[in-house]
Amino acid sequence: MHPWVKAYKEKKFSIHTLSPSIVISNNIHLLKKNGVALDIGCGNGRNSIFLAQHEYTVESIDVADLNWRKDIPPTLKEHITFKKTSIEDFVWKESYYDVVVLTRVIQYISQKEVEKLIKNIVHSLTNEGVLLLSYNESGGIHTIQDIAVPKFSHPISTVQNILETYFNYVDITKGSSISKHVNYVKEIVSYDIVAKDLK
Ligand SMILES: C[S@@+](CC[C@H](N)C(=O)[O-])C[C@H]1O[C@@H](n2cnc3c(N)ncnc32)[C@H](O)[C@@H]1O
């Protein structure tokens, strides 16, 4: 069983909010109208739902199926397709998505996997496509040994370098907070990133 499926099943980890990620809500104005989105590691679907509410057709993927689509209105549901798959097994379409959403996922995959993932995302984005990415550099789940999922701490300089290989525009906003969703005590250093204008 994939460690994430196990963590959800054993209720070691859960997502308690349906609010979209700030990197999505703050940048929705940048996105092409009526576009196609890919939400990678969608969790409980909060960002997929938000994008569908903004006229997007959304493909959502996650290695764990939290069955979140049962709770959404049919008018939104028809704009969202969920596929239970790992990032590693996902079949990438070429030049297809107007926006790719990758929130709170890369801290759970290795640097090699991040490099491969970004390369695949670039392959899958249209020329005008936008990548919206957020991640924690430290803190949060990293401090909880009981949640037995792989954890990585990618320095922002590494992530920036990878992105700048492919994108002319990489905008990074640093956030720092105590998570409101889970009772973490350690401060979380997080980044919201907009990458666009493919090289
Ligand atoms: C912290 S949650 C974030 C969920 C959502 N993106 C959000 O911002 O609310 C991380 C999600 O990534 C998924 N995930 C982690 N590694 C994955 C992988 N290798 N392939 C597919 N999904 C993965 C997990 O199942 C989990 O739902």
PDBQT file of the ligand as one rigid body, heavy atoms in Angstrom, charges set to zero:
ROOT
HETATM    1  C1  LIG A 201      -0.352  17.416   1.813  1.00  0.00    +0.000 C 
HETATM    2  S1  LIG A 201      -1.410  16.667   0.647  1.00  0.00    +0.000 S 
HETATM    3  C2  LIG A 201      -1.803  18.088  -0.387  1.00  0.00    +0.000 C 
HETATM    4  C3  LIG A 201      -3.108  17.915  -1.107  1.00  0.00    +0.000 C 
HETATM    5  C4  LIG A 201      -3.537  19.105  -1.984  1.00  0.00    +0.000 C 
HETATM    6  N1  LIG A 201      -2.616  19.335  -3.073  1.00  0.00    +0.000 N 
HETATM    7  C5  LIG A 201      -3.703  20.354  -1.145  1.00  0.00    +0.000 C 
HETATM    8  O1  LIG A 201      -2.957  21.306  -1.336  1.00  0.00    +0.000 OA
HETATM    9  O2  LIG A 201      -4.605  20.336  -0.302  1.00  0.00    +0.000 OA
HETATM   10  C6  LIG A 201      -0.299  15.776  -0.414  1.00  0.00    +0.000 C 
HETATM   11  C7  LIG A 201      -1.037  14.906  -1.447  1.00  0.00    +0.000 C 
HETATM   12  O3  LIG A 201      -0.101  14.416  -2.409  1.00  0.00    +0.000 OA
HETATM   13  C8  LIG A 201      -0.417  13.071  -2.703  1.00  0.00    +0.000 C 
HETATM   14  N2  LIG A 201       0.816  12.424  -3.161  1.00  0.00    +0.000 N 
HETATM   15  C9  LIG A 201       1.986  12.330  -2.486  1.00  0.00    +0.000 A 
HETATM   16  N3  LIG A 201       2.903  11.667  -3.208  1.00  0.00    +0.000 NA
HETATM   17  C10 LIG A 201       2.281  11.329  -4.385  1.00  0.00    +0.000 A 
HETATM   18  C11 LIG A 201       2.701  10.646  -5.550  1.00  0.00    +0.000 A 
HETATM   19  N4  LIG A 201       3.937  10.160  -5.657  1.00  0.00    +0.000 N 
HETATM   20  N5  LIG A 201       1.812  10.484  -6.560  1.00  0.00    +0.000 NA
HETATM   21  C12 LIG A 201       0.547  10.975  -6.446  1.00  0.00    +0.000 A 
HETATM   22  N6  LIG A 201       0.091  11.641  -5.371  1.00  0.00    +0.000 NA
HETATM   23  C13 LIG A 201       0.947  11.814  -4.350  1.00  0.00    +0.000 A 
HETATM   24  C14 LIG A 201      -0.932  12.515  -1.397  1.00  0.00    +0.000 C 
HETATM   25  O4  LIG A 201      -1.742  11.360  -1.548  1.00  0.00    +0.000 OA
HETATM   26  C15 LIG A 201      -1.693  13.696  -0.829  1.00  0.00    +0.000 C 
HETATM   27  O5  LIG A 201      -3.065  13.651  -1.149  1.00  0.00    +0.000 OA
ENDROOT
TORSDOF 0
